[in-house]
Amino acid sequence: MAKGLAERNVAELTIQKREQEKVRQRHTLEGVNKILEADTTPDWLQRAIRLALLSLQRREDIVSWERSAVDLDANLIRISAGKTQNYAVPIHLEIEMGPALRELVMECLAVPILSPFLICYRPVRRRRDQMDAKLHWSAVTEDYLTKQFRIARDKCGAYDDIPPAARPTFHELRALGAWMYQQQGIDQSYIQALMGHATEEMTEYYQEGHEKKGVVYQRVQAGLKL
């Protein structure tokens, strides 16, 4: 490298690099409930949080989920996961709604805003440049969802014991939802399909970290007679 014969130190290529430890922590049920119950959390954001937990869909799919995807007569809601549309096999889901998800979807449909989206809101100000950048004036953008979730999370003090950079974001709601499904005995293959994961290992990665791990004692017997 000093003589310009090599751009990289080839010895470094043999060093096994350790993966950087994940900075953001997992959500807790207590933390999310505190956000949901706070007066400072807007109604539309509460619905978005619950929709993320119940459906396990990504942020970009939550904000673009159209009302036309709902079939109440068949008790179904359809979605084509945006992130997978460039995959060799795109993921298209037809989700049979459980009671909680159906109740939430009906709540979204009952919002008195003429919007094509399940998650929508009425902006206080309607700047022309902002309206032109959105699919509809009532649409919630991904960045706005992330920002408003962060504000609501910090206003209610849900994770004041965690440094700001490590506090869980809207994205981590999928992981909490996947863990909750697992705790309620839902088959892992269904959870994996809902999340749009190619492997079960990826789903298990999302589910990890929600239980406090203490020292596990193994009981043995020392019955030797002297």
trRosetta pair geometry for C-beta under 8 A, 3 or more apart (Angstrom, degrees):
i j d omega theta_ij theta_ji phi_ij phi_ji
1 4 7.7 42 -176 -71 30 23
1 5 7.6 -85 -58 53 22 70
1 6 5.3 -61 -70 76 62 90
1 7 7.4 54 -117 -170 85 9
1 8 7.3 -24 -90 -179 115 6
1 9 5.9 -42 -36 -70 137 76
6 9 7.3 105 115 -87 129 31
6 10 6.5 -77 -167 -30 151 97
8 12 6.6 -103 167 51 99 121
8 13 7.1 81 127 -48 128 104
9 12 4.5 80 86 -9 99 109
9 13 7.9 -173 100 -14 60 78
10 13 5.6 -38 -165 15 50 118
10 14 7.9 47 146 -17 65 96
11 14 6.1 -54 -168 26 46 110
11 15 7.6 53 140 -30 67 97
12 15 5.6 -44 -161 14 49 117
23 165 6.2 -52 161 138 129 97
23 166 5.5 -120 161 -104 77 75
24 165 7.9 -113 -81 145 70 57
24 166 5.8 168 -114 -159 38 46
24 167 7.1 -32 -140 81 85 25
24 168 5.6 106 172 -102 105 51
24 169 6.4 -49 -144 -3 151 91
24 172 6.4 -142 137 -59 127 135
25 159 7.7 171 67 -153 123 138
25 162 5.8 -114 26 -137 140 145
25 166 5.3 49 -13 159 96 95
25 167 7.0 -30 40 -120 98 24
25 168 5.7 -85 82 -50 65 90
25 209 7.8 -161 -164 165 62 124
26 168 6.1 26 -180 -81 15 136
26 172 6.2 -175 -137 -175 47 127
26 175 6.1 -108 -132 110 97 133
26 176 6.7 139 179 -72 93 87
26 209 4.5 156 -35 121 140 109
26 210 5.3 -125 145 -85 152 66
27 31 5.7 -141 -162 76 73 124
27 32 5.4 50 175 -51 125 108
27 168 4.5 -138 -64 100 73 165
27 172 5.1 151 -24 121 99 112
27 173 6.2 40 -13 -93 159 51
27 175 7.1 144 23 74 98 97
27 176 4.2 -49 70 -56 118 138
27 210 7.8 -8 72 -114 62 100
28 31 4.4 94 55 4 85 104
28 32 7.0 -163 84 -4 44 84
28 176 7.7 -149 -79 -118 9 127
28 210 7.4 149 -104 -153 58 80
29 32 6.1 -58 -145 40 30 105
29 33 6.0 29 158 -18 66 111
29 176 7.4 160 -71 -169 60 122
29 180 7.7 114 -86 -89 107 114
30 33 5.9 -58 -145 39 26 110
30 34 6.4 30 155 -24 62 106
30 158 8.0 161 120 -158 71 87
31 34 5.7 -56 -153 30 29 113
31 35 6.8 27 151 -17 63 103
31 153 7.9 23 172 -146 102 96
31 158 4.3 92 -158 171 78 109
31 159 5.6 31 -135 -62 131 90
31 168 7.4 99 117 43 151 123
32 35 5.6 -53 -154 34 37 111
32 36 6.3 34 151 -18 68 107
32 49 6.8 168 -164 176 101 126
32 53 7.4 107 176 -77 154 136
32 158 7.5 78 -60 -158 23 145
32 173 7.2 111 -113 -117 131 93
32 176 6.5 154 -40 136 147 166
33 36 5.5 -55 -143 39 34 112
33 37 5.9 21 162 -11 68 113
34 37 6.2 -62 -139 44 25 102
34 38 6.4 41 156 -44 61 103
34 156 5.4 164 145 136 94 128
34 157 7.5 -83 156 78 139 65
34 158 4.4 161 84 -106 125 91
35 38 5.9 -47 -151 10 28 118
35 41 5.7 104 170 -81 67 146
35 49 6.7 -179 109 -118 122 165
35 149 7.9 26 -170 -159 145 75
35 152 5.7 82 -158 132 98 105
35 153 5.6 -22 -102 -99 125 61
35 156 5.7 172 -101 48 50 146
35 158 5.2 -19 -53 -59 88 150
36 41 6.5 -102 -123 82 20 163
36 46 5.5 98 -142 -136 73 95
36 49 6.1 -145 -85 92 94 145
36 50 7.3 84 -119 -58 128 94
37 41 7.9 75 56 28 21 132
38 41 4.7 96 72 -10 95 102
38 152 6.7 157 74 -174 134 89
38 155 6.8 136 159 98 150 100
38 156 3.7 -94 -84 -92 152 133
40 152 6.1 171 114 -132 90 71
40 155 4.3 -116 122 124 154 140
40 156 5.9 -169 51 -60 117 87
41 45 5.5 -122 -179 85 85 120
41 46 5.5 101 129 -63 116 91
41 49 8.0 -22 -178 -8 137 143
41 152 4.3 75 -105 -156 81 129
41 155 7.9 178 -60 68 67 123
41 156 6.9 -18 -41 -38 103 134
42 45 4.5 88 63 7 87 106
42 46 7.1 -148 96 -9 46 84
42 121 7.0 22 151 -118 143 137
42 148 6.9 -35 22 177 124 131
42 152 7.3 -105 11 -82 73 131
43 46 5.6 -53 -151 31 34 114
43 47 6.6 31 153 -17 66 103
44 47 5.8 -53 -155 35 35 111
44 48 6.5 37 148 -21 65 105
44 111 7.7 64 -96 -124 89 151
44 119 6.2 107 -176 -165 94 76
44 120 6.7 -110 -133 81 130 30
44 121 4.2 -90 -15 -75 169 103
44 140 6.9 171 148 -63 130 139
45 48 5.4 -50 -146 35 37 114
45 49 6.4 41 153 -22 66 102
45 145 7.6 158 -117 -142 86 70
45 148 5.6 -133 -92 128 134 120
45 149 6.5 176 -158 -83 119 67
45 152 5.9 167 130 -33 156 160
46 49 5.8 -52 -150 33 30 112
46 50 6.5 25 155 -13 64 107
47 50 5.9 -58 -148 41 32 108
47 51 6.1 34 154 -22 67 109
47 104 6.6 148 -148 -167 82 98
47 107 6.6 -156 -114 109 117 116
47 108 5.8 133 -175 -85 140 92
47 118 7.8 -147 146 146 125 88
47 119 6.2 179 103 -109 110 85
48 51 5.6 -54 -144 36 29 113
48 52 6.4 33 155 -22 63 104
48 62 5.8 88 -155 159 88 129
48 63 7.5 17 -128 -78 124 72
48 119 4.9 68 -86 -129 94 139
48 140 7.2 -82 -82 88 143 164
48 145 6.3 -143 172 -141 159 114
48 149 7.9 -106 98 -75 127 109
48 170 7.8 -21 132 -146 116 127
49 52 5.9 -55 -153 32 29 111
49 53 6.6 25 152 -16 63 107
49 149 7.4 138 -79 -119 101 109
49 170 7.6 -113 -99 -132 75 88
49 173 6.3 -146 -150 -121 69 153
50 53 5.7 -56 -149 38 34 111
50 54 6.0 20 160 -10 69 113
50 104 5.3 -157 121 -121 125 141
51 54 6.1 -62 -138 44 27 103
51 55 5.6 -5 174 8 67 119
51 57 7.5 -35 144 43 90 110
51 62 5.7 132 105 -140 121 104
51 65 7.6 -152 172 37 143 155
51 104 6.2 180 -79 146 74 138
51 108 7.5 50 -74 -61 130 140
51 118 7.0 131 -112 122 155 131
51 119 6.7 -118 25 -62 158 117
52 55 6.8 -66 -123 50 17 89
52 56 7.5 69 177 -96 51 18
52 57 6.7 -109 -122 59 56 69
52 59 7.6 7 -107 -87 125 57
52 62 5.6 -20 -76 -90 87 146
52 170 6.9 -154 -79 -179 171 86
52 173 4.2 52 121 109 131 136
52 174 6.3 -86 176 -65 97 65
52 177 6.6 -152 132 -33 66 143
53 56 7.8 4 180 -66 18 55
53 173 5.7 -85 -67 174 72 104
53 176 6.6 -42 -117 95 93 101
53 177 4.1 178 -152 -88 50 110
53 180 7.0 19 -172 35 99 149
54 98 7.6 -140 -164 52 108 108
54 100 5.8 -151 -115 111 131 108
54 101 4.5 166 158 -88 134 91
54 104 6.3 163 23 25 160 154
54 177 6.8 -110 -35 -140 18 128
55 62 7.6 153 67 -96 132 87
55 77 7.9 -70 -112 92 124 136
55 79 7.8 79 -178 -6 131 157
55 95 6.8 3 -134 -151 90 175
55 101 6.6 110 -66 -128 79 124
55 177 7.9 -15 54 174 36 160
55 194 7.0 -165 174 -171 48 110
56 174 5.4 85 -155 -146 64 83
56 177 5.0 -161 -85 107 77 132
56 178 5.9 86 -122 -68 124 82
56 181 7.4 -27 -59 -22 131 143
56 191 7.2 151 -80 -157 170 68
56 194 4.4 74 57 133 135 113
56 195 4.9 -73 151 -79 126 72
57 61 4.3 -102 169 89 119 125
57 62 5.6 153 95 -61 109 76
57 65 7.3 87 101 -65 163 128
57 79 6.4 -60 -106 149 141 167
57 81 7.1 -155 -140 -107 92 91
57 174 7.5 -129 67 -103 17 110
57 194 7.8 -95 -59 169 65 81
58 61 4.9 85 59 13 79 103
58 62 7.0 -136 99 -13 38 89
58 81 6.9 87 13 -152 114 97
58 82 7.3 -109 68 45 128 98
58 83 6.1 62 10 -14 165 127
58 171 7.9 3 -148 -130 73 80
58 174 6.9 -5 -92 -70 50 145
58 196 7.8 -54 -23 38 107 137
59 62 5.7 -54 -147 28 30 114
59 63 6.7 14 163 -8 65 106
59 142 5.4 88 134 -141 113 96
59 145 6.2 169 -163 93 105 140
59 146 7.0 22 -153 -63 152 93
59 170 5.8 86 -99 113 116 120
59 171 6.0 -54 -36 -88 121 74
60 63 6.5 -60 -148 40 29 101
60 64 6.3 1 162 5 64 119
60 82 5.2 -87 114 54 122 144
60 83 7.1 120 55 -47 132 90
60 142 5.4 -15 -91 -89 71 129
61 64 6.1 -72 -136 52 31 95
61 65 6.1 57 159 -60 67 93
61 79 6.1 69 -175 -173 125 130
61 81 5.9 -47 -77 -128 147 59
61 82 5.6 -167 -74 2 86 101
61 83 7.9 -78 -39 -5 111 89
62 65 6.1 -34 -151 -9 24 117
62 119 6.1 31 154 -1 81 151
62 145 7.3 129 90 -150 120 164
63 117 7.1 -2 173 -166 48 145
63 119 5.7 -82 -116 77 48 128
63 139 6.8 78 168 -177 97 86
63 140 4.8 -119 -136 84 107 89
63 141 6.7 78 169 -152 156 11
63 142 5.8 -148 24 -74 151 60
63 145 5.7 -123 -70 -40 127 143
64 82 7.0 62 58 -50 145 136
64 117 6.9 -87 -143 -117 24 118
64 135 7.4 77 -121 13 91 158
64 139 7.8 22 -97 -148 60 117
65 69 6.3 -86 -173 35 79 145
65 79 6.3 -36 -118 -105 99 114
65 117 6.5 95 72 -155 55 80
65 118 4.8 -25 98 21 105 120
65 119 6.8 69 48 7 101 95
66 69 5.1 114 71 -16 78 98
66 116 5.3 -27 -138 153 96 92
66 117 6.0 -67 -105 -100 49 52
66 118 7.2 128 174 -21 6 83
67 70 6.0 -46 -174 15 52 114
67 108 7.5 -162 -100 124 91 105
67 109 6.1 117 -140 -108 113 84
67 115 7.6 122 -23 100 125 71
67 116 6.1 -137 20 -173 98 43
67 117 6.8 162 -27 -153 84 4
67 118 5.8 146 -77 -68 67 67
68 116 7.1 -19 -12 -164 102 90
69 77 5.6 59 126 -167 96 73
69 78 4.7 -133 -164 61 92 75
69 79 6.2 53 -172 -71 152 64
70 76 7.8 162 -156 93 42 53
70 77 5.1 -15 -104 -107 65 89
70 105 5.7 156 -116 175 134 129
70 109 6.8 -100 63 -71 165 127
70 118 7.7 113 -39 -84 123 115
71 74 4.3 6 124 40 121 106
71 75 7.4 -37 99 21 79 16
71 76 4.6 5 58 60 108 91
71 77 7.2 -171 25 -79 68 41
71 78 7.5 46 -4 -15 106 99
72 75 6.8 25 -166 -82 37 45
72 102 7.8 104 -130 -152 81 101
72 105 7.9 -177 -88 112 90 124
72 106 7.4 78 -110 -86 126 95
75 96 6.2 37 117 -155 98 73
75 97 5.3 -129 176 43 79 95
75 102 6.5 -33 -146 -97 89 130
76 94 5.5 -12 -165 -179 125 88
76 95 6.6 139 -158 71 66 47
76 96 6.1 -39 -99 -96 73 51
76 97 6.9 -171 -102 -11 19 91
77 94 7.9 158 77 -159 33 47
77 95 5.1 -25 65 63 82 103
77 97 5.8 70 -3 -60 105 111
77 101 7.5 -124 15 150 138 120
77 105 6.2 -142 -72 -108 141 152
78 92 7.3 1 -171 178 99 87
78 93 6.8 168 -151 91 52 57
78 94 5.2 -16 -101 -105 85 66
78 95 7.3 176 -88 16 30 76
79 92 7.6 -178 95 -154 42 51
79 93 5.2 -4 60 58 84 101
79 95 7.0 12 13 -8 103 116
80 84 7.8 -129 172 68 68 101
80 85 6.6 61 149 -81 108 105
80 90 6.6 16 -167 154 101 120
80 91 7.1 152 -155 93 55 56
80 92 4.8 -18 -103 -107 83 79
80 93 7.6 177 -84 20 34 68
81 84 4.4 50 89 17 109 112
81 85 7.4 -165 92 -38 58 76
81 90 7.6 -176 60 -176 81 79
81 91 4.6 7 30 77 119 111
81 92 7.8 -141 10 -82 74 33
81 93 7.0 60 -32 -5 95 109
81 196 4.5 57 -63 -97 174 156
82 85 6.0 -38 -158 -6 38 116
83 196 7.1 122 66 120 108 148
84 87 4.7 -33 -167 5 70 127
84 89 8.0 -34 173 99 111 56
84 90 5.0 127 125 -146 92 59
84 91 4.1 27 93 16 164 97
84 196 5.5 -128 -41 -174 137 127
85 90 4.9 30 -118 -123 44 126
86 90 7.8 90 10 -88 19 97
87 90 5.5 148 57 -82 93 49
87 91 7.3 35 45 -17 142 82
91 196 4.6 166 76 -131 169 100
93 193 7.1 134 -111 153 112 92
93 194 7.1 84 -134 -119 154 47
93 196 7.6 -97 -41 -74 125 93
95 101 7.5 -85 137 145 124 159
95 194 7.2 71 -109 -116 117 91
97 101 4.4 -137 -153 94 88 111
97 102 4.1 117 133 -64 129 84
97 105 6.4 -69 -126 5 152 141
98 101 5.1 85 51 16 73 103
98 102 6.8 -141 91 -8 31 93
99 102 5.8 -60 -143 38 26 110
99 103 6.2 27 160 -20 64 108
100 103 5.9 -55 -149 34 28 111
100 104 6.5 26 154 -16 63 108
101 104 5.7 -57 -149 38 33 111
101 105 6.2 34 154 -21 67 106
102 105 5.7 -54 -145 36 31 111
102 106 6.3 30 156 -17 65 106
103 106 5.9 -57 -150 37 28 110
103 107 6.4 33 149 -22 62 106
104 107 5.4 -54 -151 34 34 116
104 108 6.5 35 150 -20 66 101
105 108 5.6 -50 -151 33 34 113
105 109 6.4 33 151 -18 65 105
105 118 6.8 -54 -135 -137 70 130
106 109 5.5 -51 -145 37 34 113
106 110 6.3 35 153 -22 64 108
107 110 5.8 -59 -148 35 29 112
107 111 7.6 52 149 -43 58 85
108 111 6.0 -29 -166 -8 39 113
108 118 4.2 19 159 -168 148 83
108 119 6.8 -52 -136 -66 124 49
109 118 7.4 -36 -60 -123 63 78
111 115 7.5 -18 95 34 118 119
111 120 6.5 165 104 61 147 100
113 120 5.2 -152 93 110 140 127
113 121 7.5 -154 -60 -133 172 9
113 122 6.0 -151 -105 -61 128 94
113 138 5.3 142 156 -133 129 148
114 138 7.6 172 79 -21 50 150
115 120 3.7 84 116 -109 173 169
115 136 6.1 132 -143 124 81 144
115 138 3.8 -100 -98 88 121 148
115 139 7.4 161 -156 -64 116 55
116 135 8.0 -86 58 128 124 114
116 136 6.0 168 26 -47 100 160
117 120 4.8 134 76 -61 100 100
117 136 6.8 -175 -8 49 111 136
117 138 6.8 -170 40 103 108 101
117 139 5.8 98 -3 -109 151 73
117 140 7.5 -153 118 18 152 83
119 140 5.4 -60 128 25 104 132
119 145 8.0 37 141 -99 145 124
120 136 7.7 -38 -123 97 118 124
120 138 4.0 23 -168 148 116 111
120 139 6.6 -48 -117 -90 83 30
120 140 6.6 -156 -112 -20 32 93
121 138 6.4 165 55 -166 35 74
121 140 6.1 70 10 -71 106 102
122 138 6.7 -23 -85 -119 50 91
123 126 5.5 122 87 -78 125 72
123 130 7.7 156 -146 117 165 136
123 137 7.0 -107 15 170 119 84
123 138 7.8 -149 -12 -110 87 43
126 130 7.3 -143 -162 74 43 111
126 131 5.7 40 -176 -60 88 123
126 137 6.3 4 -133 -154 120 118
127 130 4.3 76 69 12 97 108
127 131 6.7 -171 86 -10 46 87
128 131 5.7 -57 -144 37 30 110
128 132 6.2 28 159 -19 66 108
129 132 5.9 -54 -145 36 30 111
129 133 6.6 28 155 -21 62 109
130 133 5.8 -59 -151 34 32 111
130 134 6.8 19 156 -14 64 110
131 134 6.2 -69 -154 36 32 105
131 137 5.3 -6 -134 -105 101 86
133 141 7.7 -2 120 -82 105 142
134 137 6.7 118 83 -96 130 26
134 139 4.6 177 180 59 116 119
134 141 6.3 -108 -104 -62 99 101
135 139 5.0 92 54 -54 87 162
136 139 4.5 115 56 -32 79 102
140 144 5.6 -133 -168 85 72 119
140 145 5.3 83 150 -65 115 96
141 144 4.4 90 56 7 86 106
141 145 6.9 -147 91 -9 44 86
142 145 5.8 -56 -152 33 30 113
142 146 6.5 27 153 -16 64 106
143 146 5.7 -55 -150 37 33 112
143 147 6.2 31 154 -18 67 109
144 147 5.7 -55 -144 39 31 111
144 148 6.0 24 160 -14 67 110
145 148 6.2 -60 -141 41 24 104
145 149 6.2 26 158 -21 62 109
145 170 6.0 36 138 -71 97 177
146 149 5.9 -58 -149 35 26 111
146 150 6.5 26 155 -20 62 107
146 169 6.4 5 -147 -175 91 119
146 170 5.5 -122 -107 18 60 126
146 171 7.9 11 -109 -31 103 90
147 150 5.8 -57 -153 34 30 111
147 151 6.5 28 152 -18 65 106
148 151 5.5 -49 -146 35 36 113
148 152 6.2 34 156 -17 67 106
149 152 5.8 -57 -146 40 30 108
149 153 6.1 35 154 -24 65 108
149 169 6.7 91 103 -170 129 65
149 170 4.2 123 34 -62 175 105
150 153 5.7 -53 -145 34 28 115
150 154 6.4 16 161 -10 63 110
150 167 7.9 113 -136 96 81 125
150 169 6.7 -20 -76 -125 91 84
151 154 6.3 -66 -150 42 26 102
151 155 6.1 28 156 -25 65 111
152 155 5.8 -52 -140 32 29 113
152 156 6.6 11 167 -5 63 108
153 156 6.9 -77 -159 41 21 95
153 158 5.3 -78 -161 38 70 124
153 159 6.5 -7 170 19 107 106
153 167 6.5 142 138 154 138 133
153 168 7.9 -154 -141 77 152 70
154 157 7.4 35 -175 -75 37 38
154 158 7.9 -81 -75 29 23 85
154 164 7.5 19 -101 -120 126 96
154 167 7.6 89 -76 118 87 173
157 160 4.5 -11 -160 -37 83 122
159 162 4.4 -29 166 32 104 117
159 167 4.5 140 95 -130 142 104
159 168 6.9 157 -60 24 162 81
162 166 5.1 -121 172 91 103 102
162 167 5.0 135 98 -84 121 73
163 166 4.8 67 65 18 88 108
163 167 7.4 -140 90 -32 42 81
164 167 5.8 -40 -150 0 34 116
168 172 3.9 -90 -164 59 108 154
168 173 7.9 128 150 -51 120 58
169 172 5.7 112 53 2 57 98
170 173 5.9 -31 -174 -4 49 117
171 174 6.7 -38 176 12 52 108
172 175 5.2 -43 -164 31 63 116
172 176 6.6 62 142 -18 77 99
173 176 5.6 -54 -151 38 40 111
173 177 6.1 42 152 -20 70 106
174 177 5.7 -57 -149 38 29 112
174 178 6.3 31 154 -21 65 107
174 195 6.7 106 180 -124 116 101
174 206 6.5 -59 118 -162 94 136
175 178 5.7 -52 -147 34 30 112
175 179 6.5 30 153 -17 63 106
175 206 4.3 -142 -114 -175 80 82
175 207 6.9 -166 -165 -77 74 29
175 209 7.5 -6 161 63 135 112
175 210 7.4 179 140 -57 96 114
176 179 5.7 -56 -151 37 32 111
176 180 6.3 34 151 -21 66 106
176 210 6.5 131 -116 -107 65 132
177 180 5.6 -53 -146 35 32 113
177 181 6.5 36 154 -20 65 102
178 181 5.8 -49 -150 33 32 113
178 182 6.6 34 150 -19 62 105
178 191 5.5 102 -146 -174 83 119
178 195 6.2 19 -92 -67 124 134
178 203 6.4 -156 -165 -166 138 82
178 206 4.8 45 56 114 157 119
178 207 5.0 -109 119 -78 106 84
179 182 5.5 -54 -152 35 34 115
179 183 6.4 35 151 -21 67 105
179 206 7.6 -139 -43 126 83 76
179 207 4.6 141 -86 -146 74 73
179 210 4.3 67 -162 12 169 160
180 183 5.6 -51 -146 35 33 112
180 184 6.5 22 156 -11 64 108
181 184 6.0 -66 -151 42 29 104
181 186 4.3 -52 176 43 89 137
181 190 7.7 -136 171 97 134 102
181 191 4.9 154 105 -99 140 113
181 194 7.7 175 -86 44 171 152
182 185 7.9 61 175 -57 32 17
182 186 6.7 -80 -80 52 29 85
182 188 7.1 35 -109 -94 94 80
182 191 6.5 7 -63 -68 80 165
182 207 5.4 56 -12 -141 154 139
186 190 5.6 -96 165 72 103 127
186 191 5.9 115 107 -53 115 100
187 190 4.8 88 72 2 89 104
187 191 7.3 -164 97 -5 48 86
188 191 5.5 -55 -150 38 40 113
188 192 6.1 43 152 -22 70 105
188 200 6.2 49 145 -142 124 112
188 203 6.7 136 -173 109 92 144
188 204 7.9 7 -151 -68 129 86
189 192 5.6 -51 -146 36 32 114
189 193 6.4 33 153 -20 63 105
189 200 7.8 -46 -90 -95 59 109
190 193 5.7 -54 -148 36 31 111
190 194 6.4 34 153 -21 65 105
191 194 5.7 -52 -149 34 31 113
191 195 6.4 20 156 -11 64 110
191 203 5.8 119 114 -167 103 136
191 207 7.9 37 150 -66 150 126
192 195 6.0 -64 -148 43 28 105
192 197 5.0 -89 -158 59 77 107
192 199 7.9 -103 -149 116 128 21
192 200 5.6 -59 -87 -102 145 64
192 202 7.9 102 -134 70 94 91
192 203 4.4 -87 -95 -49 80 152
193 196 7.5 33 180 -71 32 37
195 202 7.8 -166 116 113 133 104
195 203 5.8 148 47 -106 149 94
195 206 6.9 -172 -138 29 157 164
197 200 7.5 119 110 -88 126 23
197 202 4.3 -168 -157 85 127 123
197 203 4.9 -168 47 -54 159 87
197 206 7.9 -137 -66 -5 145 131
198 202 6.8 66 49 10 68 144
199 202 4.9 104 68 -2 86 98
199 203 7.5 -150 103 1 54 84
200 203 5.5 -54 -157 38 44 113
200 204 6.2 45 147 -21 72 105
201 204 5.6 -54 -148 37 33 112
201 205 6.5 41 151 -27 64 101
202 205 5.5 -47 -153 26 34 116
202 206 7.0 33 150 -17 62 100
203 206 5.8 -54 -158 33 36 111
203 207 6.5 28 149 -17 67 109
204 207 5.5 -59 -147 39 36 111
204 208 6.5 47 154 -36 67 99
205 208 6.0 -47 -153 16 31 115
207 210 7.0 -69 179 7 53 120
